[in-house]
């Protein structure tokens, strides 16, 4: 039996200062390939995806970072796939089925583990709050080509860096705490925000927003915000410390389903 499961999050860019018509004209939409990566961008937002392992990073069209590593093809964000009792880092331990490539307004990347195909789609879409095409919709399409049912889950780690601040403080729709936090379904915040300076920063500074509930997102089963140095090594199981953090990141789990 073939099964298809969809996971998704919305990664939404919110800019407090709108671009003028002349600025937008200067930011010509690009759909190009560079050594080792595929880059898709428009007047507002840009995503760079590694050809070989699908790791992605996101920034603004004028070159400011929303995730660490932008605009390089390498990334300190990653996706883990749990198949049965085994956990794999997407892009390793299996077979590269389809290198990152652009199709329309999205970048597709497919990696396979035996009968399980994982397709990652990073797509430019319209933001629900701004009405502009300033959103990257991140989704995963999982296809079981075998005859047996298999449970599959996902963990997504995103290494936040807003403009030049790699220790971007993170808040949620529930407020700002300044320490590591975790949330479990159904008590998942509708969004999280990472700030260039602080939650009380001037309107002229950059804010990145990740939408977790609504706008087509599949609500994660668990969401954590905190230290990238710890999150970068999490494979699946994890217990938070609740301590203050510097270098920041977020973790999202979608628990295995068959």
DAUR-V633164 format. One record per helix or strand of 3 or more residues. SS is the DSSP state (H for helix, E for strand). FROM is the first residue (numbers start at 0). LEN is the number of residues. If there is no record, write none. Layout:
ss:from:len
SS:FROM:LEN
SS:FROM:LEN
//
This chain:
ss:from:len
E:2:12
H:20:6
E:29:5
E:36:5
E:44:6
E:55:5
E:77:6
E:85:4
E:94:9
E:105:8
E:115:10
E:134:10
E:151:7
E:169:3
E:180:4
E:190:5
E:206:5
E:221:6
H:227:4
E:247:10
//
